[in-house]
Amino acid sequence: MDEIFKHLAKAPPLKPKVHMVNIQGQEIEVSLQKKLEIQRAGEYSFMLKDGEIVPKPRKKVKLNCPQLVKADAGGHFCDGDPHWIVKVDKEGYQWQIKSE
């Protein structure tokens, strides 16, 4: 049993774990917390800027949503419910996308 302890005492010390990420084709050493953050979002979501790892800027999405507007010819609704059209006649409502 003493031989086991002697061999363990002679064994080289364990090397600390090195955490590497691949950003823009470069292998970079980071902390465990930073590596986990990059893994959750994906390596493609980050870029190198002045030697620092920063998240890529997000594109702002512009949505053109139709709005209900009064029109010359359009639908008349039952109890004001725009999903229940009673008739299509003059002076009704229409769904339109606002132009800029």
Buried (B, 14 or more C-beta within 10 A) or exposed (E): EEEEEEEEEEEEEEEEEEBEBEBEEEEBEBEEEBBEBBEEEEEEEBBEEEEEBEEEEEEEEEEEEEEEEEBEEBBEBEEEEEEEBEEEEEEBBBEEEEEE
